[in-house]
């Protein structure tokens, strides 16, 4: 059987691969592009997305990159009558600390050089100009960052939070989208522009001047002038077939979603993150039993912060999503990952520290509860790999741990700019896989103090 011929082959039909294919055809309609995956589009990692977005990073380059991605998502929202269901109540980061100088330094670093974003301090409830997130309409939301350092104001605005919360950081250019709807929009536009999609498992990838991809045990093959590796958690495994080692690892992270039948969470609550490390809420007997069992003793010890909680389905919805990316160890990638049966109760007890009303579900989560998760593929500095490799014609679009949905548009645009020889944005070199060959960039990466919230 003769190989299928194409100019550009994109491997991986998750949100990133679809975005690459979409922006290639958007900016070069005559370019022959094929998108290939072993399953239906957005059926693996992209199907497990938290579907949140924010422009907050403790690094100005990453902030500029995600700002650009939000610009592009807003463009789609305007052009499609908001098919991606974009909302913007922001990210609320809560802590029981009064001294948050470390977070202020990260904010200053991240928003350095940004004209649009300003940091506003609210340290009194009297005469405050703080604007609550009363509407989910993204076009009505302010930009910038509001820092609330007054306990009474915090309780006025967020009466459902733990009474011990002393500081709140409200990132305003942040919210939720439907990643699936955005992906379908781009995929339909790609097809309408003449793009082709094939279904098949990549068994082998080689290069003899041009690239040859073998699918499904050799029953199909594709010849391409260039290849974009957007294979999600398999991005490293696929690159190795061409002798290229990518500095990535995969962490398995879990989430739960359930119907809030007890109406514990205010539907207007922004995406909320408890920044503080904590010990889970066990009674004395439970804590003693856990501490005595080597397999479960860790559940009685201090765990990292950054537990996520958000209403799902908008103002009129009834579901909640909880997540906690406390796993920071590598795991082998599998299409059928094994989840911890204890995780639903663990994340519930962790989330109940910020939202005490969630304690109503201890030991009795609704039967409708869904326990799911996926792999976070990341580099050590938690910057993505987007651009050309040392092998001419071979490009990578990967390592977007936990921020693939929000960064998909800017990732797709950037790969298209590389491939089409267009003018590159200032952040292009820092996000390229080739950055590790630049000593100055390596020094900058090693000097970074924070990976950002996963």
C-alpha positions in Angstrom: 0.0 0.0 0.0 1.4 3.4 -1.0 1.9 5.9 1.8 -0.4 8.8 2.1 1.5 12.0 1.2 1.4 15.3 3.0 3.4 18.4 3.6 2.8 18.6 7.3 1.7 15.8 9.7 0.5 16.7 13.2 0.6 13.7 15.6 -1.9 13.9 18.4 -5.5 15.2 18.2 -5.7 16.6 21.7 -6.3 20.3 22.3 -2.7 21.2 21.4 -2.5 19.1 18.2 -5.9 20.4 17.0 -4.8 24.0 17.7 -1.6 23.5 15.7 -3.6 22.1 12.7 -6.1 24.9 13.0 -3.6 27.8 13.0 -1.6 26.2 10.2 -4.7 26.1 7.9 -5.9 29.5 9.2 -2.7 31.2 8.2 -1.8 29.0 5.2 -5.0 27.7 3.6 -3.1 26.0 0.7 -0.8 24.0 3.0 -1.5 20.3 3.0 -2.0 19.2 6.7 -3.0 15.9 8.1 -3.9 15.4 11.8 -3.6 11.8 13.1 -4.5 10.1 16.4 -5.3 6.6 17.6 -8.6 7.6 19.0 -11.3 10.2 18.7 -10.3 13.9 19.1 -9.6 15.1 22.6 -10.4 11.7 24.1 -7.4 11.2 26.4 -5.6 13.9 28.4 -7.8 16.7 27.0 -10.9 14.9 28.2 -9.6 15.2 31.7 -8.9 19.0 31.7 -10.0 21.2 34.5 -10.9 23.7 31.7 -9.7 26.7 33.6 -7.5 29.6 32.4 -5.5 32.4 33.9 -2.7 34.8 32.9 -1.0 34.6 36.3 2.5 33.2 36.3 5.6 34.0 38.4 7.4 34.7 35.2 6.8 37.6 32.7 7.5 35.4 29.7 4.9 32.8 30.7 2.4 35.6 31.6 2.8 37.1 28.1 2.4 33.6 26.5 -0.9 32.9 28.4 -2.1 36.5 27.8 -1.7 35.9 24.1 -3.6 32.6 24.4 -6.4 34.4 26.2 -6.5 37.0 23.4 -7.0 34.3 20.9 -9.7 32.5 23.0 -11.5 35.8 23.2 -11.2 36.2 19.4 -12.9 32.8 19.1 -15.6 33.7 21.6 -16.4 36.9 19.7 -16.4 35.1 16.3 -18.5 32.2 17.4 -21.1 33.7 19.8 -19.1 32.3 22.6 -19.2 28.7 21.6 -16.4 27.9 24.0 -18.6 29.1 26.9 -16.0 31.5 28.2 -16.6 33.0 31.7 -14.5 35.2 33.8 -14.9 35.3 37.6 -11.2 35.0 38.1 -9.0 32.9 40.3 -9.1 33.5 44.0 -6.0 32.4 45.9 -6.7 32.3 49.7 -4.3 32.0 52.6 -4.4 32.4 56.4 -1.1 34.3 56.3 -0.9 38.1 56.7 2.6 38.3 55.4 2.4 37.4 51.7 5.6 39.1 50.5 6.6 36.0 48.6 3.4 36.0 46.6 3.7 39.7 46.1 7.2 39.2 44.6 5.8 36.6 42.3 3.0 38.9 41.2 5.5 41.8 40.6 7.7 39.5 38.6 4.9 38.0 36.5 3.2 41.2 35.6 6.4 43.2 35.0 6.1 45.1 31.8 2.4 44.5 31.4 0.4 47.6 30.4 -3.0 46.0 30.9 -2.5 44.4 34.3 -2.2 46.4 37.5 -2.0 45.2 41.1 -4.5 46.8 43.4 -4.3 46.6 47.3 -7.4 46.7 49.4 -6.5 46.8 53.1 -9.7 48.3 54.5 -13.4 47.6 54.0 -14.2 51.3 54.1 -14.2 53.1 50.8 -12.8 50.1 48.9 -12.9 50.1 45.2 -12.8 46.3 45.0 -15.2 45.0 42.3 -16.7 41.6 43.2 -17.1 39.0 40.5 -20.9 39.6 40.3 -21.1 38.5 36.6 -19.6 35.6 34.8 -19.6 37.5 31.5 -15.9 37.7 30.4 -16.4 41.0 28.7 -17.6 42.8 31.9 -14.7 41.6 34.1 -11.8 43.8 35.1 -8.2 43.0 34.4 -5.3 43.1 36.8 -5.1 41.7 40.3 -6.9 42.6 43.5 -5.3 41.8 46.8 -7.6 41.9 49.8 -5.8 42.2 53.1 -8.7 43.1 55.3 -10.5 40.3 57.2 -13.9 42.0 57.3 -13.8 42.7 53.6 -12.9 39.1 52.9 -15.8 37.9 54.9 -18.2 40.4 53.2 -17.2 39.2 49.7 -16.5 35.5 50.5 -18.7 34.7 53.5 -18.4 30.9 52.7 -14.6 30.8 53.2 -12.8 29.6 56.4 -13.0 32.5 58.9 -9.3 32.3 59.4 -8.5 33.5 55.9 -6.4 36.7 56.2 -5.3 37.4 52.6 -6.9 36.9 49.2 -5.3 37.4 45.8 -7.9 37.7 43.1 -6.5 37.2 39.6 -9.0 38.9 37.3 -8.1 37.7 33.8 -9.0 34.2 34.6 -12.0 31.9 34.5 -13.4 28.8 32.8 -14.1 27.6 29.2 -15.4 24.4 27.6 -12.2 22.9 26.2 -14.2 20.3 24.3 -16.3 23.0 22.6 -13.2 25.0 21.7 -11.5 21.9 20.3 -14.6 21.1 18.2 -14.7 24.6 16.8 -11.1 24.5 15.7 -11.4 21.0 14.3 -14.5 21.9 12.2 -12.7 25.0 10.9 -9.6 22.9 10.1 -11.8 20.4 8.1 -13.7 23.2 6.4 -10.3 24.7 5.2 -9.4 21.3 3.6 -7.5 19.7 6.5 -7.6 15.9 6.7 -7.8 13.7 9.8 -6.7 10.0 10.0 -7.3 7.6 12.8 -4.5 5.2 13.6 -1.9 4.2 16.2 1.6 5.4 15.5 3.9 2.3 15.7 7.0 3.8 14.2 8.5 7.1 13.1 11.6 7.4 11.0 13.4 10.0 8.8 15.5 9.5 5.7 15.3 13.0 4.4 11.5 12.9 4.7 9.5 11.4 7.5 7.8 8.0 7.4 5.1 7.2 9.9 3.8 3.6 10.2 0.3 3.2 11.6 -1.6 0.1 13.0 1.1 -2.5 12.4 2.0 -1.2 9.0 -1.5 -1.3 7.5 -1.2 2.4 7.0 1.7 4.8 6.4 2.2 8.5 5.9 5.1 10.3 4.2 5.6 13.9 5.4 8.0 16.8 4.8 7.6 17.8 8.4 6.1 16.4 11.6 4.7 18.1 14.7 4.8 15.9 17.8 1.8 16.9 19.8 1.4 13.4 21.4 0.6 14.7 24.9 2.0 12.3 27.6 3.6 10.3 24.8 5.6 13.2 23.5 8.8 12.0 24.9 8.3 8.4 23.8 7.5 9.5 20.3 10.6 11.7 20.0 12.9 8.9 21.1 12.0 7.0 17.9 14.0 9.7 16.1 16.8 9.7 18.7 15.7 12.9 20.4 15.5 12.9 24.2 13.1 15.4 25.7 13.5 16.5 29.4 10.0 15.6 30.3 8.2 13.4 32.9 4.6 12.5 33.6 2.8 12.9 36.8 -0.6 11.3 37.3 -3.1 13.8 38.8 -6.7 13.1 39.9 -9.9 15.1 40.3 -13.5 14.5 41.3 -16.8 16.0 40.1 -20.2 15.6 41.8 -23.6 17.1 42.0 -23.8 19.6 44.9 -27.1 18.2 46.1 -26.6 19.9 49.5 -25.9 23.3 47.9 -22.7 23.8 49.9 -20.9 26.1 47.4 -22.1 29.5 46.2 -22.6 29.3 42.5 -20.9 32.7 42.0 -17.7 31.6 43.7 -14.7 32.1 41.5 -12.3 29.2 40.9 -10.8 29.0 44.4 -7.4 27.7 45.5 -6.3 27.2 49.2 -2.6 28.1 49.1 -1.8 26.8 52.5 -0.2 23.4 53.3 -2.4 21.4 55.7 -3.1 18.3 57.6 -6.3 16.6 56.6 -9.3 16.9 58.8 -9.4 13.5 60.7 -10.6 12.9 64.2 -8.0 11.7 66.8 -8.9 8.0 66.3 -8.7 8.2 62.6 -5.4 10.1 62.7 -3.9 7.5 65.1 -5.0 4.5 62.9 -3.6 6.2 59.8 -0.3 7.0 61.5 0.2 3.4 62.5 -0.2 2.0 59.0 2.9 2.4 56.8 0.8 2.5 53.7 -1.4 5.3 54.9 0.7 7.2 57.4 1.3 10.0 54.8 -2.4 10.9 55.1 -1.8 11.9 58.7 1.2 14.1 57.8 1.4 17.6 56.3 0.4 17.8 52.7 1.1 20.6 50.2 -1.4 23.4 49.4 -3.1 24.5 46.2 -6.4 22.5 46.5 -8.8 23.6 43.8 -12.6 24.0 44.1 -15.0 25.5 41.6 -18.7 25.4 40.6 -19.2 23.5 37.3 -21.9 24.5 34.8 -22.2 28.2 35.4 -24.6 30.1 37.6 -27.5 27.7 36.9 -25.4 24.5 37.2 -25.4 22.1 40.1 -22.0 20.3 39.9 -18.6 20.9 41.6 -15.1 20.1 40.6 -12.3 19.4 43.2 -8.7 18.9 42.4 -5.4 18.6 44.2 -2.1 18.1 42.4 -0.2 16.9 45.3 1.4 14.0 43.4 4.9 15.0 42.3 6.4 11.7 41.2 6.8 10.2 37.8 4.5 7.5 36.5 4.4 5.4 33.4 1.8 6.5 30.9 -1.1 4.3 30.3 -4.4 4.7 28.5 -6.1 3.1 31.6 -4.3 4.7 34.6 -5.0 3.4 38.1 -6.5 5.9 40.5 -6.3 5.9 44.3 -9.6 4.8 45.7 -9.0 7.1 48.7 -8.6 10.2 46.6 -12.2 11.4 46.6 -12.3 11.5 50.4 -8.8 13.0 50.6 -9.6 15.9 48.2 -12.9 16.5 49.9 -11.4 16.8 53.3 -8.7 19.1 51.9 -11.2 21.3 50.1 -13.4 21.5 53.2 -10.7 23.5 55.0 -11.3 26.5 52.7 -15.0 25.8 52.2 -16.2 24.3 55.5 -19.7 23.6 54.2 -18.2 20.7 52.2 -17.9 18.8 55.5 -21.6 17.8 54.9 -20.3 15.3 52.3 -17.8 13.5 54.6 -18.2 9.8 54.1 -21.3 10.3 51.9 -20.3 11.7 48.5 -23.2 11.5 46.0 -23.3 8.3 43.9 -23.1 10.6 40.9 -19.5 11.4 41.8 -17.0 11.0 39.0 -13.4 10.2 39.8 -11.1 10.9 36.9 -7.7 12.3 36.0 -4.8 12.4 33.6 -1.1 12.9 33.2 0.7 16.2 33.7 3.6 16.2 31.2 6.2 18.7 32.3 9.7 19.9 32.2 11.6 20.7 35.4 10.9 24.4 35.1 7.3 23.8 34.0 7.6 25.7 30.7 6.3 24.0 27.6 8.3 22.7 24.7 7.0 24.5 21.6 9.1 24.7 18.4 11.8 23.1 16.2 14.2 20.4 17.4 17.7 19.7 16.3 16.3 17.4 13.5 15.2 19.6 10.6 11.5 19.4 10.0 10.7 17.8 13.4 8.7 20.0 15.8 7.4 19.5 19.3 4.3 20.9 20.9 4.1 19.4 24.4 4.9 19.6 28.2 1.9 21.8 29.0 1.3 20.3 32.5 -2.1 21.3 33.8 -2.4 24.3 31.4 -2.9 22.7 28.0 -6.4 24.0 27.5 -5.6 27.6 28.4 -2.4 27.6 26.4 -3.7 25.7 23.4 -4.4 28.7 21.1 -1.0 30.4 21.7 0.8 27.0 21.3 -0.9 26.4 18.0 -0.2 29.9 16.8 3.4 29.7 17.8 4.0 26.3 16.0 2.4 27.8 12.9 4.6 30.8 13.1 7.7 28.5 13.3 6.6 26.3 10.4 5.5 29.1 8.1 8.5 31.3 8.8 6.5 34.2 10.3 7.7 36.7 12.8 8.1 35.1 16.2 6.9 36.6 19.5 9.4 37.5 22.2 8.7 34.4 24.2 9.4 32.0 21.3 13.1 31.2 22.1 12.4 30.6 25.8 9.7 28.1 25.0 11.6 26.3 22.2 13.1 22.8 22.8 16.4 24.4 21.7 16.6 26.5 24.8 18.6 23.9 26.6 21.5 24.6 24.2 21.6 28.2 25.3 23.6 28.7 28.5 22.0 32.0 29.3 18.5 30.5 29.1 19.5 27.5 31.2 20.8 29.9 33.9 17.5 31.8 33.8 15.5 28.6 34.1 17.5 27.4 37.1 17.1 30.8 38.8 13.3 30.5 38.7 11.9 30.1 42.2 8.4 28.8 41.4 6.8 26.6 38.8 3.5 28.3 39.2 0.4 26.6 40.6 -0.3 23.2 39.1 
